Amino acid sequence: MDNRYRKTIVSHHSLRGIAAVLVVFFHIREVSYDKGVALDSVTSFFSMGYLWVDFFFILSGYILSYVYASLFLYDYKSSLIKYFYVARFSRVYPLHLFTLILYLFLEFSFYFYRREVVGMPGVSFESLIASLLLIQGWILSDLTLAPLNSPAWSISTEMACYLVFPFIIKWLRFNMFFVGMIVVGLSIALYLIYYGEKDGFVVIRCFAGFMLGIFVFIVYKEMPVTDYGVATSLQLIGGSGVLFAMHFSLSHSVVIASFGLLLYSTASDCGFLAKLLNTRIFVLLGTLSYSIYLNHWIIYKAYLFYGVYVFGALSSNYSPMNVSILKYFSLMFVIFVLSFITYRYIEIPAQKYLKRKLQ
């Protein structure tokens, strides 16, 4: 693969950070219920925030193809597959384990502190084992039953995709563009299965997005967008498609197709939106995105367990609007601070240590 595919895609890095923040707001918009309802009555953009998880799946399929496709196509060895598995495990598992322990500590602390309120904590042996093995998303059909640190279900489904990724790429070696058509067809079929069924297994949803990301990479490899004007136009269409479809609560397929176009049009780090995404604040969001995504549920639950009492007391002395603003600001601030700490002292050191030990 030539060098233009080996450099870092800063735009995609930044988009991942923006997606993580929007997933956070999808959850915490309900901390002031009246404000969340008022917001949702104006726009569906935030209430459809769960679709940004699909963006993560599509982005993963693209990025892994971007980094590893040429290696698996032309140098398919067991040692390379082992390297890939170790790299993926080292990337996702340490922070998952840390946030799982943090969540358990939080839930049991509230159990002992307010036992009469919550009864027994919602931790079963089966959910604990599934979370430790990172397979909870393989067996779930209802996300409301996601055990423990809830967002980790999507990480577990991505792990399932990682397991088969080298074999998918090997299969693609025969005819990249023709097989790409099959890949996007399979992706569409999987999305129809998942969103057409009331209780579709979430791993199907992940595979659908992952395969679409591979397809976007195949198209980009054959037809890269390097002209600034063309890239800007496609970015405007893709970005507007996402905003318009989510604002008016249109079909999931419109949002997901717009995600694909957005990734395709920013893959060269060319165009107006790509230039904007290359600014420092968005790059920082991308750097902290994984920590933000896994940490935000911890802070949200801490608010539900303890924060409601603190802010409830404030509401009796200050206006509801000021207390709501303070809630949102405080939660986002704590999430970002915790994410910076876990990124610097958990995520990166553990990743380096495991890669060094397991290779």
Summary of the structure (lengths in Angstrom):
residues: 359
radius of gyration: 20.9
end to end distance: 24.1
largest distance: 69.2
contacts: 1189
relative contact order: 0.15
helix: 82%
strand: 0%
